[in-house]
Amino acid sequence: MAKRGPIRSHSTETSGASWSGNRMETKLGDAKARTLRRAYAWTDPGGDPDVKASYKFIHHEVDSGGNVGAANVRACTSGIGVLNGARGGSDIPASDRQGVYRHLARHLRDAGEEPADLK
């Protein structure tokens, strides 16, 4: 069984394209845990791993076939902003914030950008 909470950081290709998290989530369709874990940075420890509602911090681009691709720089930057209180902040456990930050920050570093500090 995969670990729940922050999803382990990994390096991938990155993209600076425009971003719509809602559009990417729609393109995921009825994806299962293996695919969902590639698109998001956090999964609810009490949630169903095969349901999108159990995940937060989508930041990977998804093509029309539901395939997860590059990490989006704008999404990663926005995610760190949410961790730091933007848009009302996040309701994930405080103990998970650092792990999600590490995940998103690694993608930004992969893109040659320095992430904002976690507050």
C-alpha positions as CSV (number, residue, x, y, z in Angstrom):
1,M,0.0,0.0,0.0
2,A,1.3,3.4,-1.0
3,K,2.1,6.0,1.7
4,R,-0.5,8.6,2.3
5,G,-0.1,12.3,3.1
6,P,2.7,14.1,1.1
7,I,3.6,12.2,-2.0
8,R,7.4,11.7,-2.3
9,S,9.1,14.3,-4.4
10,H,10.5,13.3,-7.8
11,S,12.1,15.0,-10.8
12,T,10.2,15.3,-14.0
13,E,10.1,17.6,-17.1
14,T,8.6,21.0,-16.4
15,S,6.4,23.4,-18.3
16,G,5.7,27.1,-18.1
17,A,2.4,26.8,-20.0
18,S,-0.8,28.5,-18.8
19,W,-2.5,26.5,-16.0
20,S,-5.9,25.4,-15.1
21,G,-6.0,22.9,-12.3
22,N,-9.8,22.3,-12.9
23,R,-9.1,21.5,-16.5
24,M,-6.3,19.0,-15.6
25,E,-8.5,17.3,-13.0
26,T,-11.2,16.9,-15.6
27,K,-8.7,15.3,-18.0
28,L,-7.8,12.8,-15.4
29,G,-11.3,11.3,-15.8
30,D,-11.7,8.2,-13.6
31,A,-8.0,7.7,-13.1
32,K,-6.9,5.3,-10.3
33,A,-4.3,5.8,-7.5
34,R,-1.2,5.0,-9.6
35,T,-2.1,7.9,-12.1
36,L,-3.4,10.2,-9.4
37,R,-0.2,10.0,-7.3
38,R,1.7,11.2,-10.4
39,A,-0.5,14.3,-10.8
40,Y,-0.8,15.5,-7.2
41,A,1.5,16.3,-4.2
42,W,-0.8,15.1,-1.3
43,T,-3.3,12.3,-0.6
44,D,-5.7,12.1,2.3
45,P,-4.7,9.4,4.7
46,G,-8.4,8.6,5.4
47,G,-9.5,8.9,1.8
48,D,-10.0,6.3,-1.0
49,P,-6.8,6.2,-3.0
50,D,-8.7,5.6,-6.2
51,V,-10.9,8.8,-5.9
52,K,-9.7,12.2,-7.0
53,A,-11.4,13.9,-4.1
54,S,-8.7,12.2,-1.8
55,Y,-6.0,14.3,-3.5
56,K,-4.8,17.9,-3.3
57,F,-2.2,20.1,-5.0
58,I,-2.5,19.0,-8.6
59,H,0.5,20.4,-10.5
60,H,1.2,18.1,-13.4
61,E,-0.2,18.7,-16.9
62,V,-2.6,16.0,-18.2
63,D,-3.2,15.4,-21.9
64,S,-6.6,14.6,-23.5
65,G,-5.9,10.9,-23.0
66,G,-5.5,11.3,-19.3
67,N,-1.7,10.8,-19.3
68,V,0.2,12.7,-16.7
69,G,3.1,14.8,-18.1
70,A,5.3,17.7,-17.1
71,A,5.1,19.5,-13.8
72,N,3.7,23.0,-14.4
73,V,5.8,25.8,-12.9
74,R,2.8,28.0,-12.3
75,A,0.9,25.3,-10.5
76,C,3.9,24.6,-8.3
77,T,4.4,28.3,-7.5
78,S,0.7,28.6,-6.7
79,G,0.7,25.5,-4.5
80,I,3.5,26.9,-2.4
81,G,1.5,30.1,-2.2
82,V,-1.4,28.2,-0.8
83,L,0.8,26.5,1.7
84,N,1.9,30.0,2.8
85,G,-1.7,31.1,3.2
86,A,-2.8,32.4,-0.2
87,R,-6.4,31.9,-1.2
88,G,-7.3,31.0,2.3
89,G,-4.5,28.5,2.8
90,S,-4.7,24.8,2.9
91,D,-6.5,22.4,5.3
92,I,-4.0,19.6,5.1
93,P,-2.4,18.6,8.5
94,A,0.4,20.9,9.6
95,S,2.7,17.9,9.8
96,D,2.3,17.3,6.0
97,R,3.1,20.9,4.9
98,Q,6.9,20.4,4.7
99,G,6.5,17.2,2.5
100,V,4.2,18.9,0.1
101,Y,6.5,21.9,-0.1
102,R,9.5,19.7,-0.8
103,H,7.6,18.0,-3.6
104,L,6.6,21.3,-5.3
105,A,9.9,23.0,-4.6
106,R,11.8,20.2,-6.3
107,H,9.9,20.7,-9.5
108,L,10.6,24.4,-9.4
109,R,14.3,23.7,-9.0
110,D,14.1,21.2,-11.9
111,A,12.9,24.2,-13.9
112,G,15.8,26.3,-12.8
113,E,13.7,28.4,-10.4
114,E,14.2,29.0,-6.7
115,P,11.0,28.4,-4.8
116,A,9.7,30.8,-2.2
117,D,10.4,29.8,1.4
118,L,7.8,27.9,3.3
119,K,6.4,30.2,6.0
